[in-house]
Every structure is written in structure tokens, then in C-alpha cells.
Amino acid sequence: MGAALAVSACSGPFSALDPAGPAARDLAAVWWVMIAGSAVILSGVLGLIGYAFLNRDGLRDVPDRVWLIGGGVGFPMVVLTALLAWALPTGESMTGARGEVYEVQAEAYQWGWRFSYPDGAPGETGSKAGVLYIPAGEPVDVAVTAVDVIHAFWIPRLAGKIDAIPGQTTHLRIQADEPGEYRGQCAEFCGLGHAGMNFMVVAYAPGDTGAAGEGDER
């Protein structure tokens, strides 16, 4: 029952463990590997503690240097190096700005988001403020910047977070597997209105030029 409750809590519009795109799936895989590894390490530590209580003389013959160097330095370095080597390509794959990919611009301000698109792109005519329109099933590079303070661009079900920095442009590659709506938000405290600084991502079917709606203000 506890496992069922824990798994059911992994869904929802702001859950990074309910991925709807390749980048989010890669991040979720990293998270699951980390939590599984943490459980194994915790079990080992608890096992040693239990053994020490049950057999007080059983570990006294192990030199202190083994615990300090092997357990305190060597083991963490091996684990963290392996995790870093595996996770770095995942992060690199989300930085965008590589190759010919459809690109949109996201500009953060206190406290909202403005999005702009290439001229003549399908589906964006008359789009709403605070709503990002992207084609489903295709990679999209989001060029992110800010006009005042540092914000963070985050769509939990599509990709990881990236900072929106005044005077700089960072890139994040996202992709939605299926048409639908996905919630996004600022993930960096940026002032009193931070809690309401969210936005919506609408993934439309390629070729659906009316996806953005009609008569709405961009």
C-alpha cells in the first residue's frame, strides 16, 4: 500500500517523474537511478550499524584507515564519478542551439513570460501572452533571457530547468511527445510575485495552424 501511494504521488502537471518528452524521461531515469543507489547505500550503512550492535567485536579488526580512506573517500568518489559520467551527457543533450531546430524565444520579467516565434511559423498567429506554442513530436530550442532579475525556466514534464539571466541568452531543448497542455513555472525566487509566475505550454499537432486560437493577444 505504501508503494502504491508513493507511485501515485509521482504524477501531476508539475511532476518531473511523469515525463512527456525525451529530455524529461532522461532526467527521470537519472532520478530513479539516484534513488535506487541511495537506497542500496543506506541499506549497507544500516547493515553495518546493525552488525556492530549485534557483534561488537566483529569490526574491531578492520583498520581505521580502511574506514576513512576506503569508505570515506574512495567509495564516494567512485559512486559520484560514475553518476557524473552518466548524467553529464543527459544535461548536455538539453542545452539546445545545435543544428537546424525550430527555435522560440522566452523572455522573463517580474512576474510573467513573453514568447516570440520565427516569422511565418505555423500555429502562433494571435497566441496568448504567457502561453508557449510548440509543435508536438518535434525538438524545439527555447532561447531564454530576462529583463530584470534572474528567473528560471522550467517545464517539469518536458525538460529540466535553465536560468533566465538579464543580458544573456541560454538555450534549452524541449519536446512534447503528444499534443496537449503542459504547465511551466519560474523555479527561482525572483520577488513577491514569484509564486504566480507560471505559464502554459501548448503542443499542437504539426500542420494545425489554428492551434494558438484566434483573436487573442500575443
C-alpha positions as CSV (number, residue, x, y, z in Angstrom):
1,M,0.0,0.0,0.0
2,G,2.8,2.4,0.8
3,A,4.5,1.7,-2.5
4,A,1.2,2.3,-4.4
5,L,0.7,5.6,-2.6
6,A,4.3,6.7,-3.4
7,V,4.0,5.8,-7.1
8,S,0.6,7.6,-7.4
9,A,2.2,10.8,-6.0
10,C,4.7,10.8,-8.9
11,S,2.0,12.1,-11.4
12,G,0.6,15.6,-12.0
13,P,1.3,18.7,-14.0
14,F,4.4,19.6,-12.0
15,S,5.9,16.2,-11.6
16,A,9.3,15.5,-13.2
17,L,8.6,11.8,-12.6
18,D,5.7,11.9,-15.1
19,P,7.7,12.7,-18.2
20,A,6.0,13.6,-21.6
21,G,9.1,14.0,-23.7
22,P,12.6,12.5,-24.2
23,A,14.5,15.0,-22.1
24,A,12.2,14.6,-19.2
25,R,12.4,10.8,-19.5
26,D,16.2,11.0,-19.3
27,L,16.0,13.2,-16.2
28,A,13.5,10.8,-14.6
29,A,15.9,7.9,-15.3
30,V,18.7,9.8,-13.6
31,W,16.5,10.4,-10.6
32,W,15.4,6.8,-10.3
33,V,19.0,5.5,-10.5
34,M,20.0,8.0,-7.8
35,I,17.2,7.0,-5.5
36,A,17.9,3.3,-6.1
37,G,21.6,3.8,-5.4
38,S,20.8,5.8,-2.3
39,A,18.6,3.0,-1.1
40,V,21.4,0.5,-1.6
41,I,24.0,2.7,0.2
42,L,21.5,3.4,3.1
43,S,20.9,-0.4,3.4
44,G,24.6,-1.0,3.6
45,V,25.2,1.6,6.2
46,L,22.2,0.4,8.3
47,G,23.5,-3.2,7.9
48,L,26.9,-2.2,9.3
49,I,25.3,-0.4,12.2
50,G,23.1,-3.4,12.9
51,Y,26.1,-5.8,12.7
52,A,28.1,-3.5,15.1
53,F,25.3,-3.7,17.7
54,L,24.9,-7.4,17.4
55,N,28.6,-8.3,17.2
56,R,30.6,-5.6,19.0
57,D,33.9,-7.2,18.3
58,G,33.3,-8.1,14.7
59,L,34.5,-4.9,13.2
60,R,37.3,-4.1,15.6
61,D,40.0,-5.8,13.5
62,V,39.3,-3.6,10.5
63,P,41.9,-0.8,10.4
64,D,40.7,2.8,10.8
65,R,42.5,3.6,7.6
66,V,40.1,1.3,5.7
67,W,37.1,3.1,7.0
68,L,38.5,6.6,6.5
69,I,40.1,6.1,3.1
70,G,38.0,3.3,1.6
71,G,34.6,4.3,3.0
72,G,35.1,8.0,3.4
73,V,37.0,8.9,0.3
74,G,37.3,6.0,-2.2
75,F,33.7,4.8,-2.2
76,P,32.1,8.3,-2.6
77,M,34.5,9.2,-5.3
78,V,33.7,6.0,-7.3
79,V,30.0,6.5,-6.9
80,L,29.9,10.2,-7.7
81,T,32.3,9.9,-10.7
82,A,30.2,7.1,-12.2
83,L,27.0,9.1,-11.7
84,L,28.6,12.3,-13.1
85,A,29.9,10.5,-16.2
86,W,26.4,9.1,-16.9
87,A,24.4,12.3,-16.1
88,L,26.6,14.8,-18.0
89,P,25.5,13.6,-21.5
90,T,21.9,13.9,-20.3
91,G,22.4,17.5,-19.3
92,E,24.4,18.3,-22.5
93,S,21.6,16.9,-24.7
94,M,19.2,19.5,-23.3
95,T,21.3,22.7,-23.9
96,G,19.9,23.2,-27.4
97,A,21.4,25.6,-30.0
98,R,22.7,22.7,-32.1
99,G,21.8,22.0,-35.7
100,E,18.7,23.2,-37.6
101,V,15.9,23.0,-35.0
102,Y,12.8,25.2,-34.6
103,E,13.6,27.9,-32.1
104,V,11.4,30.2,-30.0
105,Q,12.3,33.0,-27.6
106,A,11.2,33.2,-24.0
107,E,11.7,36.5,-22.1
108,A,11.1,36.5,-18.3
109,Y,10.1,39.6,-16.4
110,Q,8.6,40.3,-12.9
111,W,6.3,38.4,-13.0
112,G,5.5,36.7,-16.3
113,W,6.8,35.4,-19.6
114,R,6.7,36.7,-23.1
115,F,7.2,34.3,-26.0
116,S,8.1,35.1,-29.6
117,Y,8.4,32.9,-32.7
118,P,10.0,32.9,-36.1
119,D,8.1,34.8,-38.8
120,G,5.6,32.6,-40.6
121,A,5.8,29.8,-38.1
122,P,2.5,27.7,-38.1
123,G,0.1,27.9,-35.2
124,E,1.4,31.1,-33.5
125,T,-0.7,33.8,-35.0
126,G,-2.7,35.6,-32.3
127,S,-1.2,33.5,-29.5
128,K,-1.9,34.3,-25.8
129,A,0.5,36.0,-23.5
130,G,2.0,33.5,-21.1
131,V,1.4,30.6,-23.4
132,L,4.1,28.9,-25.3
133,Y,3.1,27.1,-28.5
134,I,5.3,24.3,-29.9
135,P,4.8,21.5,-32.5
136,A,4.3,18.1,-30.9
137,G,6.7,15.3,-31.7
138,E,9.5,17.7,-32.8
139,P,12.5,19.1,-30.9
140,V,12.3,22.8,-30.1
141,D,15.1,25.1,-28.8
142,V,14.0,27.7,-26.4
143,A,16.2,30.8,-26.2
144,V,15.7,32.1,-22.6
145,T,16.6,35.5,-21.3
146,A,15.3,38.0,-18.7
147,V,14.8,41.8,-18.5
148,D,15.2,42.5,-14.8
149,V,16.4,39.8,-12.3
150,I,17.4,36.1,-12.6
151,H,14.5,33.8,-13.2
152,A,14.4,30.1,-14.1
153,F,12.5,28.4,-17.0
154,W,11.1,25.0,-16.1
155,I,8.5,22.7,-17.7
156,P,8.7,19.7,-15.3
157,R,7.1,17.1,-17.7
158,L,9.2,18.2,-20.8
159,A,12.7,19.1,-19.6
160,G,14.9,20.3,-16.8
161,K,15.5,23.9,-15.5
162,I,17.6,26.6,-17.0
163,D,18.3,30.1,-15.7
164,A,16.9,33.2,-17.4
165,I,19.7,35.8,-16.9
166,P,19.5,39.5,-17.8
167,G,21.8,40.4,-20.7
168,Q,22.5,36.7,-21.6
169,T,20.7,34.0,-23.6
170,T,20.6,30.4,-22.5
171,H,19.2,27.6,-24.5
172,L,17.0,24.6,-23.5
173,R,15.8,21.9,-25.9
174,I,12.3,20.5,-25.2
175,Q,10.0,18.1,-27.0
176,A,6.4,17.0,-26.3
177,D,5.6,13.5,-27.4
178,E,1.9,14.2,-27.9
179,P,-0.4,17.3,-28.4
180,G,-1.6,18.7,-25.2
181,E,-1.0,21.2,-22.4
182,Y,1.9,21.2,-20.1
183,R,2.5,23.5,-17.1
184,G,5.6,25.6,-16.7
185,Q,6.8,27.9,-14.0
186,C,9.7,30.1,-12.7
187,A,11.8,27.9,-10.5
188,E,14.0,30.7,-9.0
189,F,12.7,33.1,-6.3
190,C,12.5,36.4,-8.0
191,G,10.4,38.6,-5.8
192,L,7.0,38.9,-4.2
193,G,5.1,37.7,-7.3
194,H,7.2,34.6,-7.8
195,A,4.5,32.2,-6.8
196,G,2.3,33.3,-9.7
197,M,4.9,33.4,-12.3
198,N,3.8,30.4,-14.3
199,F,3.0,29.7,-17.9
200,M,1.4,27.1,-20.2
201,V,2.9,25.1,-23.0
202,V,0.5,24.1,-25.7
203,A,1.9,21.3,-28.0
204,Y,-0.1,21.3,-31.2
205,A,-0.2,18.7,-34.0
206,P,2.2,19.7,-36.8
207,G,0.2,21.4,-39.5
208,D,-2.5,22.6,-37.1
209,T,-2.3,26.3,-37.9
210,G,-5.3,27.2,-35.7
211,A,-3.7,25.7,-32.6
212,A,-2.9,29.0,-31.0
213,G,-6.5,30.3,-31.1
214,E,-7.9,33.3,-32.8
215,G,-8.2,36.9,-31.7
216,D,-6.1,36.5,-28.6
217,E,-3.4,39.0,-27.7
218,R,0.2,37.7,-28.1
